[in-house]
Amino acid sequence: MSDNIDEFFEAALSLVKTAGNLITEYREGCKLFELKSSDIDLVTEIDKKVEETLINGLSNKFPDHKFIGEETVSDGGKCELTDDPTWVIDPVDGTMNFVHGFPHSCISVGLMINKVGVAGIVYNPILQQLFTAKKGQGAYLNGKPIHVSQMTELKKALITFETGTSRDEERYKAMLENFQLIVNKGHGVRSLGSAALNMCMVALGGADAYFEFGIHAWDIAAGAVIVREAGGVCIDPAGGPLDVLSRRVLAAGTTELAQELAQTLVQFYPERD
């Protein structure tokens, strides 16, 4: 199977690099967009074109593979995870950033087999950041190995998290309470506007942890592989195992920090994918 994963990974990587050219054409912003679930949940034609490029290219090479794509699901497709090789795709993670020309958006492609993440690619073509990982083979930024930090204490930790793309009042209340908790108890807070890139910052050791409620499988499937292969942990924000369909995630450089955060956070449980 490892030989097959290498083949799958190389095919996806080539397509991701090609699709990245669609994003770099709009490095100063993409002003044509539509609204999805709320006035801060956006989609552009580039999101759709990138996803089409990836799914069509992978389907042609691997016709028995399955797909969970953000825009496909938004248009009424199923979000169904089976044991079959399944590509979990966010064509532009950080669409709000992309629309405004803020240079932190990326293509996120995760491969799951038997419901386990085995490969991840996160590519920010504007800043030329290519994060990659295959199960058991480590994590890399532009071909160089990366590793998580060894921070174990929240009081010394730099935490990334997001306000999200939902106006849901209950989720918003939990988000604001958690922001206050982290500001008071942690070393600092950062927000890149992209779940995948936040997770890659944890893998890189630049951030010590990241959490979010309300994300989707396509936001985190690739990042979870990259964080784990960089030596970190990805769990449910309440402390249990990660379920990529739960719309909840906590990534950290160490188990100790992850569990301290899990015990600190105000919890919110969105509707599952």
N, C-alpha and C positions, 0 to 999 in steps of 0.2 A: 504493500500500500504506500510506503514512503516514496517509492519511485513514481507512483501515480501522483502523489501530492506534489512532488517536484514539477511534474509535467503540468498539472493543473495551475500551480503557482506561476510558472513562467508564462503560460498563456494569458493569465489574468494580468500579470505585470505589464506585458506588452500592450494589452488593451487599455490599461489604466494610463500608461504614458501617452498613448495616442489620444485618449479622451481628455487628458489634461490640457491639450492644445485648445480645446473648446473654451476652457476657463480662462486661459492666459490672454485670449483675445479681448477679455473684458476686465483687465486688471484695474481699470479706473472706475469700475462699477457697471452694473447692468440695470438700467432704469425701467425695463419692461418686465413686469411681474404680475402674478395673480395671487389672490388671497385663497387660503385653504380653510383651516378650521377656525381661524381668528384673524384679526387685523395685524398680527405679528407672526403669523405662520404663512410663509411666502413660498412661491414656486416660480421658476423662470423656464423659458424654453430650453435653456442650457441644461438645467436639471434633467429634463425629459430626454434631450439628445444624448447626454452622457450615459444615462441608464439604458437607453436603446442600444448604444454602441457596445456597452459591456454585455448586456443580456444576449443580444444577437450574436456577438462574437463568440461568447462562451457556449451558447446553444449549438452553434454550428460545429464546434470542436467536440463538445461533450453533450450529445443530444439527450442522454438519460439524466442529466443533472437538473436539480430544481433551483428555484429562485425566490427570494424574498426581497423585493425592491421597494424603496420608499414611494416612488411615484406610481408604480404598478398597484401597490396596496391602496394608495390614495384614490386611484381611479376605480377601485372596487375589486382589485385582485385579493387573493387569499394570503393571509399571513400564517402559513402552516409549516411547521418544522417536523420533518420525518427523519428516519435514519439514513436516507439517501444523501449523497453529496449535495449540499445546498449552499448557494452563494447568497450572502446577505449584503445588500448593496445600498449605500447612501451616495447618490451621484454627486451631490454638492452638500456636504455637511457644513453648515454655517452660511445658509442662503442669505440671511439678513446681512452678514458681513459682505458677501459677494455682491449684493445689490448696491451697497454703499461704497464699495471699493476699499473696505477694510481688509487687509491682505491675509486674513486667517480663515480660509475655507479650504475644503479638501474633498477628495474622492476617498470613500471608505469602502473596502471590499473584504469581507470575511468569508472563509470557507468552513463549513461545519459538516462533519461526517459522523454518523451515529449520534447526532445532537451534541458533539464535542467540537470546539473550535480547533482547527488544525493549521490554519494559515491566516495571516492578516496583512493587508496593504493599506496604508494611509498616505495619501500623496497630496501635498500642497504645491501645486505647480507654480504658483505666483512667487513663492519664496524658495522654490526648489528644495523642499523638504520631503524626502521619501523614507517613510518608516515601514519596515518589513519584518515579518517573523514567520517561522514555520515551527510547528510543535517539536520540541526537543532539540532545536538548532539555534536558539538564541534570538535576540532582537537587534535590529540595525537601523541606523540613520545614515542614509546615503552610503550604505555598504560598510559602515564602521560600527562595531559593537556598542550597544548602549546598556546601561544598568540603572536600576532604581536607586534612590537614596536609601540610607539605612536609618532614617529618622523613626524613632519609636514613640515620641511624645508630642501630643497635640500642641502644647504650649510653645514648641519650637518649630512647628510645621507650617509650611506654606500650602494653602488649600485652594484648589480651583473648583468652582461650581457655577451654575448658570441660573438665570431667571426663567428660562424656558420660553416656549412659544404658545403657552396657554394662558387664558385669563381666568381660569378656574379659581374661584375665591378661596376654597379650602387649600388647594395646592399653594396658592400665592401666600396665604397666611403661614403655612409651614415653611415656605422658602424664606420669608422675612425673619421668622423666628430663628431659623438655622443660620442665616446671615449674621444676626446679632450674636448668637452663641459663638460662632467661629471668630468673629471680630474680637470678642471679649476674651476667648480662651486660646486662640491660635496665634501664630506668628504673623500671618497676613492672609489676604484673600485675593485671588486673581480670577479673571473670567475672559477666555478667548472667544467665546461665542460659538464654539464647536466642541461637541462631546468627544469626538474622535481625537481632536488635537489636544484637548485637556488630558485625555488618557495617555496620549503620547508624551506629554510633558511629565507625567508620572513615570513612564517608562524611561525617559531620558534622565530622570533625577532632578529636573528643574523644579518640579512641584512634588510635594510629598504625598498628596492624596487628592482625590476628586470624588464627588458624589453628586447624584442628581435623581430627582423623582420626575417622571413624566417623559423620559427619553423613550426611544424605540429600539427594537433589536438591531436595526440597520445602523443606528448611531454607535453601538458599542461592540458589535461582533468582532470586528477587526481589532479594535483597541484592546479588548480583553486578551486576545492572543499575544499581542505585542507587550502588554504590561506583564503578563505571566512569564513570557520568555525573557523579559528583562530582569526577572527575579522577584517581581511583585505579586500582589494578590488582588483578585477581583471577587467580591462577595456581595450578598444582599446588604443593603444599608442597615438592616436590623441585626446582622451578624451571621446569618445562615449562608448556605451556598448560593451562588449567582444563578438566576434563572433569566436567560436573555429575553424571554417574552414577558417578564414581569413589569417592564418599564421602570425598573429601579436598579441602581448600580452604585457600588462603592469600590474604588480602586485605590490602592496604597502601596507604598514601597515595602512596608513591613506588616506582619500580622498584628503586632502589638498596636500600631497606630490605627489600623483598620478597626480593631475591636474597641479601642477607646472612642473612636468616632461613632461607631455603631451604638455605643452606650450613651453618647452625648446627644445625638441628633433627634429632633422632633420628626416622627415618621409620618409618611403620607403614602397611601396605596392607590395608585391610579388603576383605571380599567386596563386589564391585560391586553397585549397585542393579540 
